[in-house]
Amino acid sequence: MANLKLDLPTIIKLAVWSLIVGGILYWLEWSPGQIYGFIIDKFAGIWDWMVDSGLQYMLLGATIVVPVFIISRLRAGRKN
């Protein structure tokens, strides 16, 4: 986050890009709600596919295995 500076040129660039993107969305007659809804629907579709394919159990296992792995690596790093 050290490279996150908000000086006047950066603010102007953000405003110009916001106007351009907003104009394109207006021209396409898309609303932010439609875009967010599309993204959420895609994630829901992926989740449904994972549930149907059994990958949900891999995710459930990962919720236990990954934190244990990270903790064990952190403990091993302290010993060295």
JOFENFEN-V562304 format. One record per residue. N is the residue number from 0. RES is the residue in three letters. PHI is phi as a letter, one per 20 degrees, with the letter a starting at -180 (NA if undefined). OMEGA is omega in degrees with one decimal (NA if undefined). D_CENTER is the distance of its C-alpha to the mean C-alpha in Angstrom with 2 decimals. Layout:
BEGIN
n=<N	N>
res=<RES	RES>
phi=<PHI	PHI>
omega=<OMEGA	OMEGA>
d_center=<D_CENTER	D_CENTER>
END
This chain:
BEGIN
n=<0	1	2	3	4	5	6	7	8	9	10	11	12	13	14	15	16	17	18	19	20	21	22	23	24	25	26	27	28	29	30	31	32	33	34	35	36	37	38	39	40	41	42	43	44	45	46	47	48	49	50	51	52	53	54	55	56	57	58	59	60	61	62	63	64	65	66	67	68	69	70	71	72	73	74	75	76	77	78	79>
res=<MET	ALA	ASN	LEU	LYS	LEU	ASP	LEU	PRO	THR	ILE	ILE	LYS	LEU	ALA	VAL	TRP	SER	LEU	ILE	VAL	GLY	GLY	ILE	LEU	TYR	TRP	LEU	GLU	TRP	SER	PRO	GLY	GLN	ILE	TYR	GLY	PHE	ILE	ILE	ASP	LYS	PHE	ALA	GLY	ILE	TRP	ASP	TRP	MET	VAL	ASP	SER	GLY	LEU	GLN	TYR	MET	LEU	LEU	GLY	ALA	THR	ILE	VAL	VAL	PRO	VAL	PHE	ILE	ILE	SER	ARG	LEU	ARG	ALA	GLY	ARG	LYS	ASN>
phi=<NA	f	e	e	d	d	e	g	f	f	f	f	g	f	f	f	f	f	f	f	f	f	f	f	f	f	f	e	l	d	d	g	f	f	f	f	f	f	f	f	f	f	f	f	f	f	f	f	f	f	f	f	e	n	f	f	f	f	f	f	f	f	f	d	f	f	f	f	f	f	f	f	f	f	f	f	f	f	f	e>
omega=<-179.9	-177.8	-178.4	178.4	-179.3	174.4	-175.1	178.3	177.9	179.4	178.5	177.4	178.7	179.7	179.9	178.9	177.3	177.5	179.7	-179.3	177.0	177.3	177.9	178.8	177.7	179.6	178.5	-177.4	175.7	175.7	176.3	178.4	177.6	-179.6	178.6	177.7	177.4	-179.9	179.8	177.2	178.7	177.8	177.7	177.1	177.5	179.2	177.8	177.8	-180.0	179.4	-179.8	-176.4	179.4	-179.6	178.2	179.9	174.7	177.6	177.8	177.6	-179.7	178.7	176.4	-173.1	-175.4	177.2	178.1	177.9	-179.1	179.8	-179.9	177.5	178.7	178.5	178.9	178.4	178.5	-177.3	-177.1	NA>
d_center=<17.33	20.92	20.33	19.03	22.30	22.91	26.31	27.95	27.19	23.44	23.65	25.79	23.43	20.55	23.06	24.31	20.98	20.13	23.55	23.17	19.89	21.40	24.57	23.02	21.26	24.65	26.50	24.43	24.81	21.14	19.86	16.44	16.92	17.54	14.45	12.20	14.62	14.36	10.63	11.35	14.47	12.98	10.84	14.15	16.12	14.39	14.92	18.48	19.10	18.14	20.42	23.16	23.05	23.21	19.97	19.28	21.98	20.36	17.23	19.75	21.65	18.72	18.25	21.77	22.18	19.29	20.21	23.87	23.32	21.65	24.46	27.10	25.95	25.98	29.43	30.71	29.69	31.70	34.76	34.97>
END
